[in-house]
Amino acid sequence: MKPLSRLSLALGAGALSLAALAAPAVAADAPAQLQPYTVQHANPAGSYTIDPDHSSVQFSIGHAGIGLVSGAFTKVSGSFTFDPHNPKADKADVTVQVDSLTTYLPARDKMLTGSAFFDAAQYPTMHFVGTRYVPHGPRGGVLHGQLTLHGVTRPVSFRVRLIGAGDVPSLPKPWGGYLSGFVADGVIDRTQFGIDTYSAGIGHKVHVRVALESVRNPS
């Protein structure tokens, strides 16, 4: 056999050996099969404590007649009861810390929590108490109640939608356990609560979305 042929065979055998050695590493680096995301559909009935680490109050409001400014309150606490078979017994009590407001611009946040707008120093919280829930099917309805904001209490209503409910053992305490999640959407008029600064440049109607995750209390 010619030297060149022997060299070609040797190089080929070496390449095959390297490929065999590399094969397990390539297989090990292959991505694991993704687990499907599934919504929990267990019974949502029960008494719950709101999980402040996974809840927020989001809002948007018209700005200068040309756009929207969005923000959120990140400190939410409270409790509620929910019984799809006995809506008259449903209750809700939610408190929001006003100084947890963020619009992602610190200078604007300081102005909004100041005396010209929310006045967090004098009115540190806003408080909603549900008074009546009207179901529209098994997974949603309208929650009526009283909102106290900026020292004024007025009736408001929210469209409520159940996201999911069930046992979630994968989450560590204090977040795990039997959980439920709801989203509530509504519109309030800020001027009716005495917040009327820049009424010509900032919208009066505020679109509000309350996103709650809650842990069911032991029965």
Backbone hydrogen bonds, N-H to C=O, Kabsch-Sander energy under -0.5 kcal/mol:
donor,donor_aa,acceptor,acceptor_aa,energy
6,R,2,K,-2.3
7,L,3,P,-2.3
8,S,4,L,-2.1
9,L,5,S,-2.4
10,A,6,R,-2.3
11,L,7,L,-2.5
12,G,8,S,-2.4
13,A,9,L,-2.6
14,G,10,A,-2.4
15,A,11,L,-2.2
16,L,12,G,-2.1
17,S,13,A,-2.2
18,L,14,G,-2.3
19,A,15,A,-2.2
20,A,16,L,-2.3
21,L,17,S,-2.2
22,A,18,L,-2.2
23,A,19,A,-1.6
25,A,21,L,-0.6
26,V,22,A,-2.3
27,A,23,A,-2.4
28,A,24,P,-2.4
29,D,25,A,-1.8
30,A,26,V,-0.6
30,A,27,A,-0.8
38,T,36,P,-0.5
42,A,165,A,-2.5
46,G,82,F,-2.2
48,Y,80,F,-3.3
49,T,215,V,-2.5
50,I,78,G,-2.3
51,D,213,E,-3.1
54,H,51,D,-1.3
55,S,52,P,-0.7
56,S,211,A,-2.1
57,V,73,F,-2.2
58,Q,56,S,-0.5
58,Q,209,R,-3.3
59,F,71,G,-2.3
60,S,207,H,-1.7
61,I,69,V,-2.0
62,G,205,K,-0.6
63,H,67,G,-2.6
64,A,201,G,-3.5
66,I,63,H,-2.1
67,G,63,H,-1.5
69,V,61,I,-2.7
71,G,59,F,-2.2
72,A,102,T,-2.2
73,F,57,V,-2.8
74,T,72,A,-0.5
74,T,100,S,-1.3
76,V,74,T,-0.7
77,S,95,T,-2.4
79,S,93,D,-2.2
80,F,48,Y,-1.8
81,T,91,K,-2.1
82,F,46,G,-2.4
86,N,83,D,-1.8
89,A,86,N,-2.0
90,D,87,P,-1.3
91,K,81,T,-1.0
93,D,79,S,-2.6
94,V,128,F,-2.6
95,T,77,S,-3.0
96,V,126,M,-2.7
97,Q,75,K,-2.3
98,V,96,V,-0.6
98,V,124,P,-2.5
99,D,124,P,-0.5
100,S,97,Q,-1.6
101,L,98,V,-1.6
102,T,72,A,-2.5
108,R,105,L,-0.7
109,D,105,L,-2.3
110,K,106,P,-2.4
111,M,107,A,-1.6
112,L,108,R,-2.6
113,T,109,D,-2.2
114,G,110,K,-0.5
114,G,111,M,-0.7
117,F,114,G,-1.3
118,F,112,L,-2.7
119,D,114,G,-2.6
120,A,113,T,-2.4
122,Q,119,D,-0.8
123,Y,119,D,-2.9
126,M,96,V,-2.1
127,H,148,T,-2.1
128,F,94,V,-2.9
129,V,146,Q,-2.2
130,G,92,A,-2.4
131,T,144,H,-3.1
132,R,144,H,-1.8
134,V,142,V,-2.9
136,H,140,G,-3.1
140,G,137,G,-0.8
141,G,160,V,-2.0
142,V,134,V,-2.5
143,L,158,F,-3.0
144,H,132,R,-3.4
144,H,142,V,-0.6
145,G,156,V,-2.3
146,Q,129,V,-2.4
147,L,154,R,-3.0
148,T,127,H,-3.1
148,T,146,Q,-0.5
149,L,147,L,-0.6
149,L,152,V,-2.9
152,V,149,L,-1.9
154,R,147,L,-2.3
156,V,145,G,-2.3
158,F,143,L,-2.3
159,R,185,D,-3.1
160,V,141,G,-3.2
160,V,158,F,-0.6
161,R,183,V,-2.6
162,L,139,R,-2.7
163,I,181,G,-3.2
164,G,181,G,-1.2
165,A,40,Q,-1.2
166,G,179,L,-2.5
168,V,177,G,-3.2
171,L,168,V,-1.0
175,W,172,P,-1.8
176,G,172,P,-1.3
177,G,168,V,-1.3
179,L,166,G,-2.8
179,L,177,G,-0.7
180,S,214,S,-1.8
181,G,164,G,-2.5
182,F,212,L,-1.9
183,V,161,R,-2.3
184,A,210,V,-2.4
185,D,159,R,-2.4
186,G,208,V,-2.4
188,I,206,V,-2.2
190,R,188,I,-0.7
190,R,204,H,-2.6
192,Q,189,D,-1.2
193,F,190,R,-1.4
194,G,191,T,-1.4
195,I,190,R,-2.0
196,D,194,G,-0.9
199,S,196,D,-0.8
201,G,198,Y,-0.7
202,I,198,Y,-2.3
203,G,62,G,-2.6
206,V,188,I,-3.2
207,H,60,S,-2.3
207,H,205,K,-0.5
208,V,186,G,-3.2
208,V,206,V,-0.5
209,R,58,Q,-2.9
210,V,184,A,-3.2
211,A,56,S,-2.5
211,A,209,R,-0.6
212,L,182,F,-2.8
212,L,210,V,-0.6
214,S,180,S,-2.5
215,V,49,T,-2.7
216,R,178,Y,-3.3
217,N,47,S,-3.6
